[in-house]
Amino acid sequence: MPRPVLLRGLCLAALLTGLSAHAGAEEFDEATLERGRALFVAEAPVPCGACHVLADAGTSGNLGPVLHDMKPSLEQVKAAVTDGVGIMPAYADMLSAEDIAAVSAYVAKASGALN
């Protein structure tokens, strides 16, 4: 008979596999993606494109990573935008949760991380 610890580990592994299979499968409406693009290009207090290159946005910043090469996941973008990374400021006090979600969805989609 399997030990309970092993069963819990197998259940956790199955749950995580199911979650990761679902991650990235999000669908975003055009209005959300358009809002995210507007924030990225010009409407954020410090527009993302001032520092980042993203082909879809036509930006040419040279301080941050080239996002269409990096292809960050939705979760990576959301964490970076919310909390900041390195010299990148945290936007949690500058943008609403909805705007953070929109710009995160746009970057993940436009960079090719989401289909």
Residue pairs with C-beta under 8 A, 6 or more apart in sequence:
23 73
23 74
23 75
24 73
24 74
24 113
24 114
24 115
26 74
26 105
26 114
28 105
28 109
28 114
32 101
32 102
32 105
32 106
33 102
33 105
33 106
33 109
33 110
35 99
35 102
35 103
35 106
36 102
36 103
36 104
36 105
36 106
36 107
37 56
37 57
37 106
37 110
39 47
39 48
39 95
39 99
39 102
39 103
39 106
40 47
40 48
40 49
40 52
40 54
40 57
40 59
40 103
40 106
40 107
41 47
41 48
41 49
41 57
41 58
41 59
42 49
44 91
44 94
44 95
44 99
44 103
45 91
45 94
45 95
46 89
46 94
48 54
48 57
48 59
48 61
48 64
48 103
48 107
49 57
49 58
49 59
49 60
49 61
50 59
50 61
50 63
51 61
51 62
51 63
51 64
51 88
52 59
52 61
52 63
52 64
52 65
52 66
52 67
53 59
53 60
53 61
53 62
53 66
53 67
53 68
54 66
54 67
54 68
54 107
54 110
54 111
55 68
55 110
56 68
56 110
56 111
57 110
63 87
64 88
67 107
67 110
67 111
68 110
68 111
68 112
70 111
71 111
71 112
71 113
72 80
72 107
72 108
72 111
72 113
73 108
73 113
74 104
74 105
74 108
74 113
74 114
77 103
77 104
77 107
77 108
78 100
78 101
78 104
80 88
81 91
81 95
81 100
81 103
81 104
82 90
82 91
82 92
82 100
83 90
83 92
84 90
84 91
91 100
92 100
95 103
105 114
108 114
